[in-house]
Amino acid sequence: MKKKVYLQLTKIKGRTWTVLPIVFCMLFLLTVFGCKDSQEDRKIREEVSRLHEEVSALSGELALLRPRNQLVSGKEVLITGEVAQTVCLSAQDMTRLECSDVRLNEVSRDGRYHGAFSFRGPSLRSLLELAGINKKKPDFNKDLDLAIVVKDRKGQKIVLSWGEIFYRNPADIIIACEACPIIPHHDRSKIPEAYHDWLKQLDRDVGFPKLILSRDFYSDRCLEEITAIEVVDLHPTVSQQKQEILYSPQFTISGTGFESLIFDELPTLNRSEILFKEVGDGQGYHGLKLFEGVSLTQLLEKAGIGRDLDSAIIVSAPDGYRTLLSYGELFLSPAGNNIIIGDMMARKKIKERGRFFLVTPDDLSADRHVKSIQKIEVIKLQ
């Protein structure tokens, strides 16, 4: 009796787990029941062989698709510093919080590729809100000058600013508890050999909990196996002058490791024109604003700032109003290029309320803007 069997394996889309049992049953039937016709038997054997190969490929791809990189129990994160209460979060605690999914293509500043993964975990903002930001000895009534220091198991640390966490969307910065590699659709055997070392990165074990900054172009701040988060008040030495009309004719850039520079005019560097929506937390929408000036990164590079991920930059005015920026948000994120020191507003030279303004156009609140800049200080956290 002649028999013909036709089986079409679909690509991995949706319910692959229901496809595999059917495939294995068909393979069993093809193997058990013989055929009298030798030519037909040969065709079926060829089909069986082909199916075996495709099932093996399916099984391999499914193994890669499983979220095999997950946070194991026993690893904890301690939140301390300028907080209302010290918080110790276990793996289970973090997975119970509202989580977000973030894709990150990891390339560090030295050009090394570390894989493409879909990460899942709670936002860093939600963890800090659990602890509650609380300045112990405030000399400034806003949280804009706070630094967030994140440390890993090896003792390496990086600095984030309060503003880049609380004035951006929460899912931009998460603490990942699990990850799934992004597998290329093409069969690995068909991918050029030159790419194979990069493909191997998809098989690596990710160290959890992992800090994810999805808006950074380079992934140098994405620490793995983090153990501590500390909220730090640097208590910078800034002017506290009471002026009837806020004004500063010049500003200074200072810090450890380079000579101070004084600017009464912006230097001849690449200028940027920035249009943004000015919305304050206190009085709401202030309209569309157009500023022109020089990026803060250019000015800091001109001053000779080093590449320190544990550095913070404090920008202040004569009356003590100030804001903190992290090295990473300036130099590792594309948004850093938009942070400018402006000397023109609405295409006119700024004359009232100081000559130079700090503008952070990608913030969802304008509270980090500093009018009448007097001092820019680079502080390296010990």
C-alpha positions in Angstrom: 0.0 0.0 0.0 1.4 3.3 -1.0 1.4 6.2 1.3 2.4 9.8 0.9 3.1 12.1 3.8 3.4 15.9 3.5 4.5 18.0 6.5 5.3 21.7 6.5 7.2 23.1 9.4 6.4 26.7 10.2 8.9 29.3 11.3 8.9 30.2 15.0 6.0 32.5 15.3 3.6 32.2 18.1 2.7 28.7 19.2 5.8 26.7 18.5 5.3 24.5 21.6 2.1 23.1 20.0 3.9 22.5 16.7 6.8 20.3 18.1 4.6 17.5 19.6 2.8 17.1 16.3 6.2 17.0 14.5 7.5 14.2 16.8 4.3 12.2 16.4 4.6 12.4 12.6 8.3 11.3 12.8 7.3 8.3 14.9 4.6 7.3 12.4 6.9 7.6 9.5 9.5 5.5 11.2 7.1 2.7 12.4 5.0 2.1 9.3 6.9 0.8 6.3 6.0 0.9 2.6 6.1 -1.8 0.0 7.3 0.5 -2.7 11.1 1.1 -2.4 11.0 4.4 -4.3 8.3 5.7 -2.0 10.2 4.3 1.0 13.3 6.3 -0.1 11.3 9.5 -0.4 9.8 9.0 3.1 13.2 8.3 4.6 14.5 11.5 3.0 11.6 13.4 4.4 12.2 11.9 7.9 15.9 13.0 7.7 14.9 16.5 6.7 12.4 16.7 9.5 15.0 15.5 12.0 17.2 18.4 10.9 14.5 21.0 11.1 13.3 19.8 14.5 16.9 20.0 15.8 17.2 23.5 14.6 13.8 24.4 16.1 14.9 22.9 19.5 18.1 24.9 19.4 16.4 28.2 18.6 13.8 27.6 21.3 16.5 27.1 23.9 17.9 30.5 22.9 14.5 32.2 23.1 13.8 31.1 26.7 14.6 33.7 29.4 17.4 31.6 30.7 19.1 34.6 32.2 17.2 35.4 35.4 18.0 36.9 38.8 18.6 34.1 41.3 17.5 34.3 44.9 20.0 35.4 47.5 21.1 38.5 45.6 20.0 41.7 47.3 20.2 45.5 46.6 20.7 47.9 49.5 19.4 51.5 49.2 20.9 54.0 51.6 22.0 57.6 52.0 19.6 60.6 51.8 16.5 58.5 52.1 13.6 58.2 54.6 14.3 54.6 55.3 17.1 52.1 54.3 15.6 49.5 52.0 17.0 46.0 51.2 15.4 44.4 48.2 15.6 40.7 47.4 15.2 39.2 43.9 11.6 38.3 44.8 10.8 41.8 46.0 11.9 43.3 42.8 10.0 40.9 40.5 6.8 41.8 42.5 7.1 45.5 41.5 5.7 46.8 38.3 8.2 45.9 35.6 9.0 47.2 32.1 10.6 45.6 29.1 13.5 47.4 27.5 15.7 46.3 24.6 19.4 47.3 24.7 22.1 46.8 22.1 25.2 46.9 24.3 28.3 48.6 22.9 30.8 50.1 25.2 32.8 53.3 24.5 35.9 51.2 23.6 33.8 49.7 20.7 33.3 46.3 22.2 29.9 44.6 21.6 28.3 42.8 24.5 25.1 41.5 22.9 21.5 42.6 22.2 19.0 41.6 24.9 15.5 42.3 26.0 15.6 43.2 29.7 12.8 43.2 32.2 12.7 44.8 35.7 11.4 47.6 37.8 12.4 51.2 37.2 15.2 52.7 39.4 12.8 55.5 40.1 10.3 53.1 41.7 13.0 51.7 44.0 14.1 55.2 45.1 10.4 56.1 45.8 10.1 53.0 48.0 13.0 54.3 50.1 11.8 57.9 49.9 14.2 60.7 49.0 14.9 62.7 52.2 17.7 65.2 52.7 19.1 64.9 56.2 20.7 68.4 56.4 19.4 70.4 53.5 21.1 73.6 52.4 19.0 73.7 49.2 15.2 73.0 49.3 15.1 71.0 46.0 16.4 67.5 45.2 18.1 68.8 41.9 21.6 68.6 43.4 21.4 65.0 44.5 23.7 62.3 43.1 22.7 58.6 42.9 25.7 56.3 43.2 25.3 52.7 42.0 27.9 50.1 43.0 28.4 46.5 41.7 29.8 43.4 43.5 33.4 44.3 42.3 33.3 47.7 43.9 33.0 49.6 40.6 30.6 52.6 40.8 28.9 55.0 38.5 27.0 58.3 39.2 23.5 59.3 38.0 21.8 62.6 38.6 18.5 62.9 40.4 17.2 64.8 37.4 17.9 62.1 34.7 15.9 59.6 36.8 12.9 61.8 37.9 12.6 64.1 34.9 12.6 61.4 32.3 10.2 58.5 31.7 10.7 55.8 34.4 11.2 53.0 32.0 14.3 54.7 30.6 16.3 53.4 33.6 15.5 50.0 35.1 17.1 47.4 37.3 16.9 44.3 35.2 16.0 40.9 36.8 15.9 38.8 33.7 17.0 39.0 30.1 16.3 37.3 26.8 18.8 37.5 23.9 17.6 38.9 20.6 18.3 36.1 18.1 18.9 37.0 14.4 16.3 35.4 12.1 18.8 34.0 9.7 20.2 30.5 10.3 23.6 30.9 12.0 25.2 28.7 9.3 24.3 31.4 6.8 25.7 34.3 8.8 29.2 35.4 7.7 32.0 34.0 9.9 33.2 37.6 10.6 30.1 38.0 12.8 30.4 34.8 14.8 32.3 36.4 17.7 29.5 38.9 18.1 26.9 36.1 18.0 28.7 34.4 20.9 27.8 37.4 23.1 24.2 36.3 22.9 25.1 33.1 24.8 26.8 34.9 27.7 25.5 34.8 31.2 24.2 38.2 32.3 25.0 39.3 35.9 21.9 40.3 37.8 20.6 42.7 39.1 21.7 44.8 36.1 21.4 48.5 35.8 20.0 49.4 32.4 20.1 52.9 30.9 18.2 52.5 27.6 18.8 56.0 26.4 22.6 55.9 26.7 24.3 55.3 23.3 27.2 53.5 25.0 26.5 50.9 27.7 29.5 51.7 30.1 27.1 52.7 32.9 25.1 49.4 32.7 26.7 47.7 35.6 26.0 44.0 36.3 25.5 42.4 39.7 24.8 45.7 41.5 24.6 45.5 45.2 24.1 49.1 46.5 22.3 52.3 45.6 23.2 55.4 47.6 21.6 58.8 47.4 24.3 61.4 48.1 24.1 65.1 49.0 27.4 66.7 48.0 26.8 69.9 49.8 28.7 71.9 47.2 30.3 75.2 48.1 28.2 77.7 46.1 27.4 81.4 46.4 24.3 82.3 48.5 24.1 86.0 47.6 20.7 87.8 47.8 20.4 90.0 44.8 17.5 92.3 44.0 18.0 91.4 40.3 19.7 88.1 39.7 22.8 88.7 37.5 26.3 87.3 36.8 28.4 88.7 34.1 30.6 85.6 33.8 31.0 82.0 34.9 33.9 79.8 36.0 34.6 76.1 35.3 36.6 74.4 38.0 37.5 71.0 39.3 40.2 68.6 40.4 42.8 67.8 37.7 42.5 70.8 35.5 43.0 74.6 35.7 39.9 76.8 36.2 38.6 78.7 33.3 36.6 82.0 33.3 34.2 82.9 30.6 32.7 86.3 30.0 31.9 85.3 26.4 31.2 81.8 25.0 34.2 80.6 23.0 34.1 80.0 19.3 32.8 76.4 19.2 30.0 74.7 17.4 26.8 76.5 18.3 23.4 74.9 18.7 19.9 76.3 18.5 17.4 74.5 20.8 13.6 74.7 20.6 11.8 73.1 23.6 8.6 73.1 25.5 9.2 74.8 28.9 7.0 73.1 31.6 7.8 73.8 35.2 6.6 71.7 38.2 5.6 74.9 40.0 3.7 77.0 37.5 3.2 74.7 34.6 3.6 75.4 30.9 5.6 78.5 29.9 5.4 78.2 26.1 7.9 77.2 23.4 11.4 78.6 24.1 14.2 79.0 21.6 17.8 79.2 23.0 21.2 79.3 21.3 24.6 78.6 22.7 27.4 76.0 23.1 27.0 72.5 24.4 28.2 72.0 28.0 30.2 68.9 26.8 32.3 71.1 24.5 33.0 73.6 27.3 34.0 70.8 29.7 36.3 69.2 27.1 37.9 72.5 26.5 38.5 72.8 30.3 40.2 69.3 30.2 37.6 67.1 32.1 38.6 63.5 32.5 36.5 60.4 31.5 35.1 59.6 35.0 31.8 57.8 35.3 31.9 58.6 39.0 32.0 62.4 38.4 29.2 64.9 38.8 28.9 68.5 37.5 27.2 71.2 39.6 25.9 74.3 37.8 24.9 77.1 40.1 23.7 80.7 40.1 24.7 83.6 42.6 21.6 83.0 44.7 22.5 79.4 45.4 20.1 77.8 42.9 21.8 74.8 41.4 21.4 71.5 39.6 23.5 68.4 39.2 24.4 66.6 36.0 26.2 63.3 35.7 29.2 62.7 33.5 27.3 59.8 31.9 24.2 61.7 30.9 26.4 64.4 29.2 28.9 62.2 27.4 27.3 58.8 26.9 23.8 59.8 26.0 22.8 61.5 22.7 20.6 63.9 24.8 23.8 65.2 26.4 24.6 67.1 23.2 21.4 69.1 23.6 22.3 70.4 27.1 23.7 73.8 26.4 25.0 77.0 28.0 22.9 79.5 26.2 23.7 83.2 25.6 20.8 83.9 23.2 17.1 83.6 23.7 14.6 84.1 20.9 17.6 85.0 18.7 18.5 87.9 21.0 21.4 88.2 23.4 20.4 87.5 27.0 20.8 90.6 29.1 18.2 90.2 31.9 18.6 87.8 34.8 22.2 87.0 33.9 24.0 86.5 30.6 24.3 82.7 30.5 21.6 80.0 31.1 21.8 76.2 31.5 19.2 74.6 29.3 18.2 70.9 29.6 15.7 70.5 26.8 15.1 66.8 27.1 13.9 67.0 30.7 10.2 66.6 31.2 10.4 69.5 33.7 12.3 72.8 33.3 13.3 72.9 37.0 16.9 71.9 36.2 17.4 75.1 34.1 19.7 77.5 35.8 19.5 81.2 35.0 22.5 83.6 35.5 25.2 80.9 35.7 28.1 81.8 37.9 29.9 78.5 38.5 30.3 75.1 37.0 32.1 72.7 39.3 33.3 69.1 38.4 33.2 66.9 41.5 34.7 63.4 41.6 32.9 61.2 44.2 35.2 59.2 46.4 
